[in-house]
């Protein structure tokens, strides 16, 4: 890709960016949130057309007008938010739009199933071809997306933030899969913020900053600190700086909580925990051990079967989401699209979505648009939501990381007694992660009770004051973070004994 420029109205998302990728290599594309990484790859995949510049595949100029053209050229893309039909099986999703047929136009699903199994065995992408998407883990869904691209003949595979939703074990498996694909001659372009994963997986790394090309480096020649500095244009602290906590009374408590899923299966089982004023309690666990249902029950988005949820002495179990907010709980949700934002509302509207009925944002049922916009402008600047001046733009138009910053800014600004942060740094670059961790620690130091739910064990260990390990829907142990041992926690997360 040479001299690629892309404008959205007057905003320049890409300014003369270049990218040169060798066949059979793993090439990382690194940059801050809103730097233009996904935009550049969307141009390569034909979802956007560049306003300037050209693309060459194997030395030949390529005009990629849409994803169908990209697929014919051997380019496949696995998006950060998967494009799968949940009630369909794995096989049905993989063959969708490329169905094999027998005589009379009858779809030959058995033939596709055979092809899918052969592909999965070749690259170590173990899947159940007959499982429904809605019944398999996020990591398995990602494998289906990769198989979908390979089934369509992809030689160049673009992975957009592929590890953002994976457990540590799944991340290691994905890195092994990428190496197998590269050894077979496939070319991998990986968009990521995770410097450690770049060091483990990539041969080369291209850095872009604020829509401009910075450099391409051989990954073995640089360390994580150098990559971070090139990415954000300043020195970044890769460790969390915090004073020892000085916790007070219990602000938030759960006792004997039991929650069932929609099929009547108990996902949270007699769970109890306490979070004190001025501390961060981190929940460590492998995805699927009840974290999702626990948070939904706290937010009163699903009913709980038994137990108690209290803010101070106020019982909020089985009330409404409004009651949860009124009790002084703010939440950074796990899924920013489903539960964090109204994507077609403006950025300014999303900032006040939980408090638009209050002054100065409205009076007697009439919105004060000037106050709403002014409030948004302040938070955009304070939390570095990009692009600046986006308050009147739809939230849908922001990059994933900047959507997350919007949510964090809104929830911290609500000044809650209890802050529940679920995967708060998912999809964020190191500069933004540094900021989020600082915001959580500041909330703790202001006397708030912070409950951190994260699949990133490093994050839980670095940010938390105490760590509660969850396995099979219950807390199996709670330990002080300063005495925490990663191997011990990992053993408990996998169902081992204390």
Secondary structure by P-SEA (a helix, b strand, c coil): ccbbbbbccccccccbbbbbbcccbbbbbbbcccccaaaaaaaaacccccccccccccccccccccaaaaaaabbbbbcccccccccccaaaaaaccccccccccccaaaaaaaaaaaaaaaaccccccccccccccaaaaaaaaaaaaaaacccbbbbccccccccaaaaaaaaaaaaaaaaabbbbbbbcccaaaaaacccbbbbbcccccccccccccccaaaaaaaacccccccbbbbcccccccccccccbbbbbccccccccccccccccccbbbbbbccccccaaaaaaaaaccccccbbbbbccccccccccaaaaaaacccccccccccccccccccaaaaaacccccccccccccccaaaaaaaaaaaaaaaaccccccccccccccccaaaaaaaaaaaaaaccccbbbbccccccccaaaaaaaaaaaaaaaaabbbbbbbcccaaaaaacccbbbbbcccccccccccccccaaaaaaaaacccc
